[in-house]
């Protein structure tokens, strides 16, 4: 029996193009100026030091750090300091009204219904917790943050690693078998299943579909079939 739900974001409850066509270009455009302006503030300096470690250059200059970050954005690398910095940059975009957080209508209805019926909801995304919370705070449907119990990002580990899901479940008052993980990515679903979680694929944009996991094309199917 499912007692809690963990949901991915990109491709699951928001369209992939929102991230790739809106958020990523916005971060890439504003990142150089942001790093130059805020590099000495503690929150930013911590992430820049992490970048220096990852590129094995403890004396890297600001332009060298910026080049590494922009390259990671270009290649869609799931690098924790990049995700943390993107979250800080996107905050300004949301607050300025440059964009709102896209949420599929069926996803909003599903999440709202599950919350109303008392099912605890959690988020696990490669985007930083800050980025997740901003998307929900400034969503198309207003502030959705009250729907969720907690947020997890790559600080618990990569999304294609079973241990990451073990780590999350250890923080929840449920067994792995009582938790349903929602994602559009087969490798993530495989990792969650290996960790003992129930899984469900959202198959929205022609991604590869796995015969191992149940799949739906929108959440109306979940609610009508009680998947």
Residue pairs with C-beta under 8 A, 6 or more apart in sequence:
1 178
2 119
2 178
2 179
2 180
2 198
3 119
3 120
3 174
3 178
3 179
4 119
4 120
4 121
4 122
4 149
4 172
4 174
4 178
4 179
4 180
5 114
5 119
5 120
5 121
5 122
5 179
5 180
5 181
5 182
6 121
6 122
6 123
6 124
6 152
6 168
6 179
6 180
6 181
6 182
6 192
6 197
7 13
7 111
7 121
7 122
7 123
7 124
7 181
7 182
7 183
8 123
8 124
8 125
8 159
8 181
8 182
8 183
8 184
8 185
8 188
9 123
9 125
9 127
9 132
9 135
10 16
10 18
10 19
10 125
10 126
10 127
10 184
11 183
11 184
11 185
11 202
11 204
11 205
11 207
12 107
12 182
12 183
12 184
12 202
12 204
13 103
13 104
13 107
13 111
13 182
13 202
14 101
14 102
14 103
14 104
14 107
14 135
15 102
15 104
15 204
15 205
16 184
16 205
18 101
18 102
19 127
20 76
22 99
22 102
23 86
23 90
23 99
24 73
24 76
26 89
26 90
26 93
26 98
26 99
27 73
27 85
27 86
27 89
27 90
28 70
28 73
28 74
30 89
30 92
30 93
31 66
31 69
31 70
31 73
31 85
31 86
31 89
32 66
32 70
34 44
34 85
34 88
34 89
35 44
35 48
35 62
35 65
35 66
35 69
35 85
36 62
36 66
38 44
38 88
39 45
39 48
39 62
43 88
44 85
44 88
47 81
47 84
47 85
48 62
48 65
48 81
50 80
50 81
51 60
51 65
51 68
51 69
51 81
51 82
52 58
52 59
52 60
52 65
54 68
54 79
54 81
55 64
55 65
55 68
57 64
60 68
69 82
69 85
71 77
72 79
72 82
73 82
73 86
78 126
78 154
78 158
78 159
80 128
80 153
80 154
80 155
83 126
83 127
83 128
83 131
83 153
83 154
84 128
84 130
86 127
86 128
86 131
87 127
87 128
87 129
87 130
87 131
87 134
88 130
90 131
90 134
91 130
91 134
93 99
94 100
94 101
94 134
94 135
94 137
94 138
95 138
100 138
100 139
100 140
101 134
101 135
101 136
101 137
101 138
101 139
101 140
102 139
102 140
103 139
103 140
103 141
103 144
104 204
104 218
104 219
106 218
106 219
106 220
107 219
108 139
108 140
108 141
108 144
109 219
109 220
109 223
110 219
110 222
110 223
111 121
111 144
111 147
112 147
113 223
114 121
115 121
115 146
115 147
120 149
120 172
121 147
121 148
121 149
122 148
122 149
122 150
122 151
122 152
122 168
122 172
123 132
123 148
123 150
123 151
123 152
124 151
124 152
124 153
124 156
124 159
124 164
124 168
124 181
125 131
125 132
125 151
125 152
125 153
125 159
126 153
126 154
126 159
127 135
127 153
128 153
129 151
129 152
129 153
129 155
132 151
132 153
133 145
133 151
136 143
136 144
136 145
136 147
136 148
137 143
137 144
137 145
150 171
152 168
156 164
156 167
156 168
157 163
157 164
157 167
158 164
159 183
159 185
159 187
159 188
159 191
160 185
160 187
160 188
160 190
160 191
161 191
162 191
162 192
162 194
162 195
163 195
164 191
164 195
165 176
165 181
165 191
165 192
165 194
165 195
165 196
165 197
166 176
166 195
169 175
169 176
169 179
169 195
169 196
169 197
172 179
175 196
176 195
176 196
176 197
177 196
177 197
177 198
179 197
179 198
180 197
180 198
180 199
180 200
181 188
181 189
181 192
181 197
181 198
181 199
181 200
182 199
182 200
182 202
183 189
183 192
183 199
183 201
183 202
184 201
184 202
184 203
184 204
184 205
184 207
185 207
186 201
186 207
186 208
186 209
186 210
186 213
189 199
189 200
189 201
189 210
189 212
189 213
190 210
190 212
192 199
193 199
193 212
193 213
199 213
199 214
200 213
200 214
200 215
200 216
200 222
200 227
201 209
201 210
201 213
201 214
201 215
201 216
202 215
202 216
202 217
202 218
202 219
203 209
203 215
203 216
203 217
204 217
204 218
209 215
214 227
216 222
216 225
216 227
221 227
